[in-house]
Each structure stands twice: as structure tokens, then as C-alpha cells.
């Protein structure tokens, strides 16, 4: 069993883009626990909010850097003196990408180009570019290896494929120390309710009717803290094993959205009615029907990493959403 060596992070300076979001904030917290000094890049807001890092705002080893991936001038100070960069900053909603594909290209693709250019000038030690399993489209094999064709079935997927190719070009053209990772579907307490698991848990905790999209889609769900541990191990892996490489991070198992809903309902002890909401369905040719990782390439490098059982992860998400419902006076 691979374990992250916290001692290896002591004294390291790590930058995280997208640090105010769900995934980025969990990674930032774990890096701080491990002893790293974290420079967290969050999108500038006029009210000064820093997203899910609010509770960590006064941590002695956390620097908050406000900026925008569309503005390259905000990046040099972030990357000055950085040993490791995790580039998570992106627009992430697949459905919203159909409404404004240009924004996804500007932030996800050109934003990555700006980050890599700034990292190259700053001579950042290792750059971990976070992509997505959505780049594969619907699986052409039961388990998807990194050699699976890339298929842009949404503007979001297209923006991430392009970001990967920009990253690949920087590695080959400038010997940039880049690693690409493709996490499969993340979930956990505090995730946006635009994501399917918190959306279902939230609705089941509060409502008598639960509205769902495609219930037959199969996904490889991963508890966010498990993926973060794998991400930390990638940063510490031998350079010759990972630089220039692309790695899946998944559980290598699938479950349908319907089964997720049924398990959450069982955890709740409630009675609800499930209904299909057509507004939650993707265009037919854009629907990704099955995603299941083959993570053997990564396991060969970092060994196995601990995996939270789905039942336990779902319980944590449901408990979080039930508590949130209780705070607004809803009895469940």
C-alpha cells in the first residue's frame, strides 16, 4: 500500500490553481496537513471571498493569490519559488459548456497555456496538469487505458483535450516537467450540487420528488480524498517514471446513477418519487454512457492507494446534505 510521506512535503512550496473549488480545497488542506507551504490561486471576486478555503484563510503556511486564468499578469507572483504546481483551475460543468463553449476554451485551454508559460519562465519544478475522464467520450473498451482515443463529446471535453495537447507541446518543445492526470468522477461532502451525487443526496434529504437525468449512465466514482492521496504520490514519484506521462486516477469499477440514487435512498430511510427531468439530459450524441478507469499504469509507479468504500462515501455525502437541510429548518 502506497502512503504519502508527509515528511517529504515539509519545506516544499506548492502552488494550486483552482484552490477555492471543491477538489482544489481538499488538495490544499491535505498539502497543509502534510507540511507544505501552499500558494493558493483563487478567482478574484469583488467581495474578497475565497470559496471553500474560507476556514483556512489564516493558516500560517497558506498564501492566498487572487487572479484570473484569463489574465497572465496575475501568475508570476504565484509561481515565484514554487517547487510543485497543481493546475486544477477550470470551468467544470459539462452542461454549462453547451451554453458558452467560448468561455471554456478561454479558461480551460488558453488558461492552461498561460499557466504553463508562466511556470516555464519561473522554472517550476514539477507541473501536474489536471484533466478529466470526459476526454475519452463513451468507452470503446470496458476499462479505459490512457491509450484510448480522445473524443470531444462536449465543449468541456474539447477544452480539456486541447489543454492536454498544449501541455504535451510544452513538454516536448521546452522540456517542461509536466505530468497529466485524468481523475475519474469525484465526489465528497461539500461538492457543488451541480454534481450528480450531492444533487441526489440534497434532493432526497429535502424533497418528496427527486429529479434526475440519465439514470443508466455508468461512472467510476472516486472519493475526493482518495484521489488527492494519489495526486500527492504522483508529485513525489521518481522523475523518470512520470514526467511526460499521462495517468488515470480511478477505482476501476463502475456503478449506475440509478444504483447511486437507490443507495442514497436506502441510507436516508425516506420515501421519495424519482422523476426524469429532460433538462438534465445531454444531447443524445453527447451522452457519455460508460466511464471505467484502467489505473494500472499509475499503480505501477506509486503502488496502490487507499480507496473509500462507496457505501461509506455516500453516507458522508448524505449526512452532509442532511445537516445542511436541517440548518434551513427542513425536518428529515
Secondary structure, 3 states (H helix, E strand, C coil): CCCCCHHHHCCCEEEEECCCCHHHHHHHHHHHHCCCEEEEEEECCCCCCCHHHHHHCCCCCEEEEEECCCCHHHCHHHHCCCCEEEECCCCCCHHHHHHCHHHHHHHHHHHHHHHHHHHHHHCCCEEEEECCHHHHCCCCCCCECCCCCCCCCCHHHHHHHHHHHHHHHHHHHHCCCEEEEEECCEECCCCCCCCHHHHHHHHHHHCCEEEECCCCCEECCEEHHHHHHHHHHHHHCCHHHHCCCEEEECCCCCEEHHHHHHHHHHHHCCCCEEEECHHHCCCHHHCCCECCECCHHHHHHHCCCCCCCHHHHHHHHHHHHHHHHHHCCCCC
